[in-house]
Amino acid sequence: MLSDLKRIIDQICRDRGFDKKLLIEAIEEAVESAAKKKLGSRRDIEVRFNEEFGEVEVFQFRTVVNEVEDEQTEIALEAARKLDPEVQLDDELGEKMENIEDLGRIAAQSAKQVIIHKMKDAERDVIFEMFKDRKGEVVSGIVQRFERGNMIVNLGRTDAILPRDQQIPKRSFKQGDRIRAYLDDVRQNARDSQLILSRTCNDFLAKLFTMEVPEIAEGIVEIMGVSREPGFRAKIAVSSLETDVDPVGACVGMKGSRVQNVVQELQGERIDIVPWSPDPAKYVYNALAPAHVSMVMADEEAKTLLVVVPNDQLSLAIGRQGQNVRLASRLLGWRIDVKSEQRYANLENPGYQTLLAIDGIEEPLADQLLARGIFSIEKLAEAAVEDLIVIRSINEEQAQHLIDTAVRMIGEGVVTAEKPKKPGAEKTVSVSEPGAGVDVEAAAAKTVPVSGSDSVEKEDLVVETPVENEQK
């Protein structure tokens, strides 16, 4: 069993990249464990690998005594002098054990388990050293199999795992397909897979553009931010360090070849390439394209933006289920409140503000009252119940309550001319309008949407997205 051990060790170390010293230590430990199981656990056993002869040598050490009480730890003086004529009482005598190949089935199985365990530990160390410096790169592999929704990808030397939540939804791969993914994590002591992949993170999109666009790889064009809803739509903001290099054009490529390669890798995900700007007002102009923007008010301290768009552009600015404005908010790292010009005009109307001062009336209901010719609290106080119940959301009881509340507030003189502003609104520090330093047409023209169509649905007139700062 051990006659060809040296050759086997050399071959394993060469093929698997193991440290030869570690493998020899594993074999020595395994044989020692097997010998103790076969010969007794109290024996003082030492195992050495003889590289010259390519064999494992096992020695047991026992104390020389006159009368043996424990055969595993003691040897009689007479027997000891047959091995070493010069031995004395109380000496430690080492004896080489013969026929160690015949250690028994249980002992051999134990040795096998120890070697397998050590080899797995060594394999983990090799994989970690091989991939630790590649964390954050895009790697390529072959789909091997699926386990509980997770995809196992073979990278050549080892397997990696692409978790279910890191896969692009509604996109399928089958066994044998080639796939590229972002190496998100490299674990040293993981029990299952050491390598964790991702195809949904923002860095994957950024890396794909770096691979496709030489100007990004060379540092001429810089990616300033990325926001994604994987499999559906993404926005990427780019800036150029050289005035004669158009960052959007560089990312698009000749006839759209560069960006189309990225879209193909992401299986049809629509990508908007946005020119970055240090001015948040101009930046949001670009980020909300293809919608046109009439006005932006920015509160830099609270990192909020009030964006006013033409009435017919509201759905386009918001996007399907709020997708366009949500991605823009993540891209900027600012909270964005989108309003139509009509809604903004209403909010600036003192009479409309008096309606909003009434408890129970929010902007959607105030809009419906305005459409019915009730444009102030005085008009509401004069209205009849029949004038209000035509509004779908109001019944007779609610209508009467609103009328009575309006009459009472007028009588008490507590009507406010304006609805209290939201916290931070009074800190507005900049207003940008077309013609006031921002070329809206040029900004919209430079924002390049790729692949797919942006079909939109009519949403509520006000969309406020939570801040999710994913800007670099």
Secondary structure, 3 states (H helix, E strand, C coil): CCCCHHHHHHHHHHHHCCCHHHHHHHHHHHHHHHHHHHHCCCCEEEEEEECCCCEEEEEEEEEEECCCCCCCCEEEHHHHHHHCCCCCCCCEEEEEECCCCCCCHHHHHHHHHHHHHHHHHHHHHHHHHHHHHHCCCEEEEEEEEEECCEEEEECCCCEEEECHHHCCCCCCCCCCCEEEEEEEEECCCCCCCCEEEECCCHHHHHHHHHHHCHHHHCCCEEEEEEEEECCCEEEEEEEECCCCCCHHHHHHCHHHHHHHHHHHHCCCCEEEEEECCCCHHHHHHHHCCCCCCCEEEEECCCCEEEEEECHHHHHHHHCHHHHHHHHHHHHHCCEEEEEEHHHHHHHHCHHHHHHHCCCCCCHHHHHHHHHCCCCCHHHHHHCCHHHHCCCCCCCHHHHHHHHHHHHHHHHHCCCCCCCCCCCCHHHCCEEECECCCECHHHHHHHCEEECCCCCCCCCCCCEECCCCCCEC
